[in-house]
């Protein structure tokens, strides 16, 4: 793979935006009518002296357009003035029902249609050259992806960041494999997803997240009206979800896309899958050939503003700097000014290899030449804790089964340093690895380094004393000095085991859940997202298995009922098998 040139930034700094070329005029609170008569308000930034009809960069936000008026900021809030100072008109809009805009806010409910109408309005203005590009991270990236299959004629390019929550079965990143990503999503609905655009009275989240039931947490915490109850009580197989225009197998975009993802973001794998889906499902060859992907090692929406050295949770991953702003300006200039004429001269895939701490590139994803290699679990029947006898190797699985007790009243905790952010921040796992409800399988120290970059998946053979339970599988890097950093994890809810065999994620069918027969052995696949990590010589590869990672994932109460409305719990005796007939393993993408 090619080695992209890294950007230059001093220690503790970020790569700055290019020097302004134009002064910027701001017109505040322009009302843009939607097809149903609701008005969405926008601020319009215009470069002075750049011309009469200019390309437009559109930012649609639910987090308030007002902070974008801050000039000179190095954060996301500063991009409106910065882009405008390079000769683009920039429109920053409050989405429906948030801040200045009219209507009632419901996450994802109107993003596709409102995005289409806004692009059409921009294209009809006398200051527009008829070309619009989308920009923004998280919810701002999701609404670009949801709008794209509507194919607004003036939409010439999108630049969605952390947009995996646009995928059906991964709505707003709040649900993973049918299990609520609880720790951050409740906080998000309460503080950032309510209908008053205000922060409600403060609560102590650490204690409050322990309470049940999930469904009425909004009311019990004196929050403002929001859609938490609906989103947490409707399981993914419920037809209720079909009201949202999430990206799925029927979506047909027709627009070049530059997808920005990060290894420590909670929906990185779905963002990567969207990159491939835009390649495979676009209407025209022009769109199919012009999809690009950059994967940084940062946490959620931090790629452009990451300081060097970058600390991902607790792990130092080195000099991660990339000249994103020059890349973005070149992207928008290519599609909004030059109509795609000429060459971009950019690899289709750029990714940061953690551990080796350097940027690499490739032509496609998964990376060409990837060997999907099974690493099998083995033990003498006592893999509980890091002091147990669990082994991980490419040799066939062997040994008696491993048992552990999962009590929803005392769940295995999430070891991440930040448990309510919505990312997979790296944190030392040693303390959690000493819990008896966590099985630990580890390789011998590696004689030579191994690059593991690509999608991750585990196959576990299990039984349980309960009719339903979860299985959480984590991949970690064990350093020679004993530190243990999590790379990725996945969760599987036993009742949804039949759904997990489908790829990509939006093809998973959750409409036919099936409870377990206690004591019977089942094969369950666990989607573990994706990573890019170099396991250096002397490092060890570790896989941990438990039945919770709380509060990252909501607890399975093990009753077989509705985990959102119930309060009763059942203790489960869970078993992981690893013999020749039941070879539990993780599949690593070895490059």
N, C-alpha and C positions, 0 to 999 in steps of 0.2 A: 504494500500500500504506500501511496505517496505520503510525504511528511509535510503538512502545511506549515508555512512560516508563522511563528508565534508573534503576537504583538508585544510591544515594549511598554512596560509600565514600571515605575519605581516601586520599591517595597512599600506595602500599605496603601497603594494608590490603585486606581483603575485607569483603563485606557480612555482618554478624554474624547469628547465629541470634536469633530473637525472645527476649525476656526470659522465663525459665522461669515457668510458672504453678503447677507442682506439684513437690514433692519426689519422688524416684524410689527405689523399692525394687528391688533386684536379687536374683534367684534364679538361682544358677549351676548349670550342668551337669545340666539336666533331660533325662532320656532319653526320646526320642520313637520308638516302634517303627514300622518300615516293614512293608509287606505280606509281606516275606520273613523277618521276624523280626530283621533288623539294626537296631541302635539308633543313632540320630543324636542327638548331644547339643546342647542349646541353652541359652543364657542368656535369662532372661525379665525384662524391665524393666517395672515397673508404676508408674503415677503414683499417689501416695498422696492419697486424698480426692477422686478424680475420678469415682468411681462403681464399681458392682460389675461391670457387664457393659460392656466397652469394645471399640471397634474395634482391630484388630491390624495392625501393619506388620511384615512378614516380610522378613528379610535372611538369605539363604543364602550362605555364603561358603566358599571353599576356602583362604582366606588367614589363618585363625585368628580365632575369635570373641573371644579374650581382649583384644586391644587396644581393642575397643569399650567396655570397662569404664572407659576413661579419660574422665573428666568434664571438660567445658569445652574440649575440643579443637576447633579450627577446621577440622580435616581430616575426612575421611570417617569416621574411627574415632570421632568424637564424636557421630555422628548418633543412636545408640541412646538415649543419655541425653537428647539434645535433643528428639527426637520424643516420648519418654515424658514429658518435662516439659511438653509441650503437651496431655497428656490421652490419649495413645495407649498401648496395650500394645505393646511391641516384642519380637519374638522373633528372636534372632540365633543361627543354627545353623551348626555345622561340617558341611559336606556329607560324603557317604559316603567313608570312608577317609582323611579328613584330620583331623589334630590329635586332638581327643577322640573323634570319631565312629568307630564300628565299620565293618567292611567293608574292601574294597580299592578304592583310588582309580583310576578310569579316566576321563579327561576326557569329559564329555557322556554317559557311558554310562547313567547312571541319573537324570539331573537331572529329566526329565519326571515319572517315576513317584514319585520321592522328594518332589518338590515338591507333587504332588497329595496324597500321604499326609500331608505335614506340614500343609498347609492344612486337610485334613479333621480332623486331630487338634486343631488350634487351635480350629476351629469347635465342637468337641464339649466344650470346656472350660467350666466354670461361670463363668469370668471373661470369656468372649468374647461379643460381641453378634452373632456369626455373620458378620461382615464382615472380610475379610482383604485387605490391599493389599501388593503386592510392591515392593521397593525395592533398588537397588544398581547398581554400575557394572562394566563389563567382564564377567568370568565371572559376576558377581552379576546383571548384566542379562541375559546370555545364558540363564541358567537360568530366569528369569521368562518369556522368550519361548518357550522349549522347553516349559514347563509349561502355558502359556496354551491351546494347542489341546486339552489334556486336559480343559479346562473344569471345574475343581473348582467345585462349587456355591457355595462361600463366597468364591471369589476375585472381589472387587468392583472392583478396579482394579490396574493395574501401572504402574510408573514405571521402565522400563529405560533405563539410560545406557550408551552405547557398546556396544550389543548386536548389532551387525551380524554378529558371529561366530556367531549362532544360525541363520543362513541356510545351507541346503544349498548346497554348492559353495564356501562361505566358512567352513569349520569352525574355530571359535574365532579367526577372523581369521588363521589360520596359512598359508592358501593363497590366492593371488590369481590368477584366471584359469588355474588349474592349476599355478601356479608357487609353490613354498614361499617364504613371507616369512621368510627364513632368519635374518637377523641377530638378530631379537628372539625368534623362536619357539624356537630351540634353547636359548637362555638361559632362556626361560620353562619349558620342559619340565625342564631340568636343575635349576633353582632353585625354581620355584613349582609345578611339575606332577609332582613325584616322589611315591612312595608312602611315604616316611618323614616327610614334613612337616618336612624339615630342609634347610638350605643345605649342599651338598656342598663339598669342598675347592675353594679358589679357583683359577681358571685365568686366563691372559691371553687374553681373548676375541679381541682384534684379530688375534693371530697364529694362534690355534687355528682360527678360522673359515676360514682359508686352506686348511686341510687337507682331504684326501679319503680315503675316500668319506664321504658324509653319513651313511649308514646306521649306522655303528658309532661315531659321535662320542661317544655316551653312554658306551660302554664305554671308549673311549680316554681319556676325561676323568675317569675314576674317579667317575662320578656314581652316584646311587642309582637303583633300578629306576624306570622310567617308560615311557611309550608312544611315545617319539620315533621309534624304528625303525619301528613300525607306521604311524605317521602320515606319515612321509616316504617310505616305500617303496610304499605303496598309492596309485596314481594315482586321481584323482577318479572316473574311469569304472569303477573296481573295485567290484563289489557289496559288498565289505567295509564300505563307508561306510553301507550301508543299515541297519546295526544301530543307528544313532544317530537320535534323534527331532528332527533339525534341521528348521527351518521350510521348507516347500516348497509346491507348488501344491495339495497335498492337505490342508494345515493349515487348520483351521476354528476360530479363537479366538472368544470371545464375551465380551470384557471391554474396558472403556475403557482406553486407553493414552496415557501422556505420555512420548514418546521424547526423550531428551536426547542430542544428538550434537555433534561439534566438527570444524571444518574440518581440523585437523591430526591427526586420528585415522586410523588405517590402514583402518578399515572404515566410514567415515562414509557412503559411498554405500549400503551394504547396510543400515545403520540407517535411512536415509531410505526405502529400498525396503520395509523392514518396516513403517514408518508407513503407506505406501500399501497394503501387502498386508493389514494389519489392517483398513483401510477397505474394501477390496474383497472380502475373504474371510471376514469375520466372519459369524456365524450370524444375527445380528439387526440390524435397522436401528438400534436403540439403540447397539449397539457400533460399527457403521459410522460413525455420526454423531459419535462421541466419541473420535476419535483426534487427538492433538496432537503438535506437533514443535517443539523449540527447538534451534537450531544455533549454538553459540558458536565463536569462533575459536581455542580453546585446543588443547592437546595432550591426550593420553589421560587421561580422568577428572579433568580439572582445571577444569571449568566453574565449579563452586561455590566453589572455593578460589583462583581466579585473582586475583592482585594487580593493581593498576592503577598505572602503565601495564603492560600485559601484553606480554611479549616472547615471541613464538612462535618458538622456536629463536634466530634472530638478528634477526627482524623485529619492530619495535615496532608493535603494532596498536591502541594507544591504551587508552581507558577502556572495558573490556569488561564492567564490573560489571552484574549483573542480580540482582534480589532473589529468587534461586532458592528460599531457604528459605520465604519467604512464599508463593511459587507452589506449592511442594510441600505445605505445610500446607493451603492452600486446596483443592488437588487431593484429598488424602486426606479432608479434612473433607467435601467435596462427595459423595464416593462411599461412604465408610465410615460416616459419621454420618447424612447427609441422603438417602442412597439416590439421589443424582442429581437431587434436587428443586431447583428454582431454576436460575439461570444462572451459568455459570462466568465469563462476560465475559472470555474469553481468545481471542486469535486462534489459528486452527488451526496456523499456521506463523509462527514468529518466527526470524529469522536475523540474524547480525551480518555487515555488509558491510565486509570488510577494504578498506583503502585509503581509503574514505570514513570508516571507523571509527565506525560508528553502527549501532544496531539498527533493523531494518525488520520488517514483518509482511505476511502474505498469507493467503488463504483455502485455498490448495491448493499442491501440488507436482507437477510443475514450476510455477513462478510464472505466473499468468495474464498473457497478453500476451508471453510469451517468444518470441523469434525465434531459431530454431536456424540459425545462420549459418555456412556453410563458409568457412574461411580456407585458401587453397591454398598449397602449397609451390612455390617456383620457385628456379632458380639457373642459373648458367652451367656447372654440373657440378662446382663446387668449394665445396660448402656445409660442408666439414669445418672445424670450429672457429668461434669467434665472429669470427675474422678473415676467414672465407670470404665467398662471395657469395650465401648463402642468403637468400631473401626470403619474407615471409608477407603475403598480402593477400587481399581478396575477389575479385580478378581471377582468371580461370581459370589453372590451373597451366600452366607452360611451362618449357622448357629441357631440356638433357640430364640424364640420371640422375646421381645422386650415389652414390659407392662409398666403402666404408670396410672396414677389416680388424678383425674381432672375434676376439681370442685369449682363450679362457677362462683361460689362465695369467696373463693381464694384463688383467683385466676393467675396464671403465669403473666407477669407484667411485661409491658413494652419496655425494652431497655433504652430506647432512643432518648437522647438528651432533651429533645423538645417533643412532647407528646401530643400537643394540640396545634401543631403547625400544618399538618397535612403533607409531611415529607418523611423520608426514611433516613433521617440524620444518622450518621455513623456514631456509635457509642460502644465503649468497651463492654463486652458481654460476660465478663468473668463472673460477676456476682449472680446474674440470672442463670448462668450455666451450672450453678451449684444447687439449683432447685431440683428435687426429686421428680417433679412433674415435667421435666424437660430431658429428652433423650439426646445424647451427644455422640456423633460419629465423626472421627477425625482421621485424616491420612497421616502417614509417617512424614517427617520433614522432607521437603522436595529437594532432590539432588540438582535439578535444573529448573529454571523458571517456566511457568505455564501462563499463557495469555488465555483468559476466559472472557470472551466478548460475544454477546448475542442473547437471544431469548433463553430463559431458564424454565425448566419443568422438572417436577419430581413425580415418581410413580410409587405409591405406598400401598401395601397390602395390610389391611386393618380389620380389626373387629372391636366391638364395644359392648358393654353391658347395657348401654342406653339405646334408645330408638333413634336418636340423632345426636351428633356431636360434631365438633370442628377438628381439623388437623392443620396446624401452622408449621410450615417448613421454612427454615432460614438458612441462607448461605453466608458463611463468614470467612474472613482471612485471619489466621492465627500467626502473629508475628513471632520471631525467634525469642523475643524477650517476654512472651506470654500474653501480650495484648491481643484481644479478640474483637475485630471490627465487623459488624454486620454489613453485608453488601446489598442483599435483597431478601425479601421473604414473600410467601404467598399463603393464602388460606383456602381451605376447601371445606364446605359445609356438606356433611354426609348426605343429606336429603337431596342435594343438587348434583350428585356424583355423575349422573348421566349427561348433564349439560357440559361438563368440562372437557369432553373429547373434541368439541368443535373448535375450529380455527378459521378466521380470527375471532376475537372476543364477541363481536356483534352477532355471530351466528349461534352462540350458546342459547339453548332453549331451556328456560327455567319454568316452563308451564306444567311440567310433570314431575314434581318432587316425589321422592320415594323414601319412606323411612326404612331404617335398618331392622333386621331380625337379630336380636341380641345373640352374640356368640358366633354369628356367621361371618366368614371372611369375605371382604370386598376389595376390589382393586379401585383405587381412587387416584386420579391425576390432579396435580396441584400446579396451577399457573403461578410462577414465581417472578413474573415481569422480566427484566433484562438488566444486564450489567456490562461493564467493561473494566476488567481488573487484571493486573499482572501479579501472580503469586510468585514472588521471588524465591531464589534458592534459600533453603532453610525455613521458609514459611510452610504452613500446613493448611489444607483445605478442610473446612469443618461444616457439617450440616447438623442443625438442631431441629428436633421435632417436639412439638407440644400441642395442646388443644386450645390455647388462647394466646393472644398478645394484646393485653388490655392496658390502657383504653384505646390503643390504635384501632383494633377491631372490637365491635360489640360482642359481648359474651353469648355463646350458645348456652341456653339454660338447660339443654339436654332433655327437655320434656317431649319434644316432637311437636309442640304447639307453636303459637305465635310469639317469637322472642321479643317483639316490640311491646306487647300488651300484658304479658304475664310477669309475675313476680316469684312464683315458685321455682325451685331449682332441683336438679337431680345430679348426684355425684356419679361420674362415669369411670369405669375401669376400662381403659383403652389399651389396645395391644397393637404393636407393629411387628409384622412378620418379615423375615429375611432369610428364606431358604431357597433351594432350587425351584420349588414350585411357586414360591411367593417372593420373588427377588426385588424387594424394595430398593429404589435407587434414585439418584438425581442425574439428570442429563445435562452435562456441561458443554457449552459451545467452545471447543478448544480451537484456537486459531494457530 
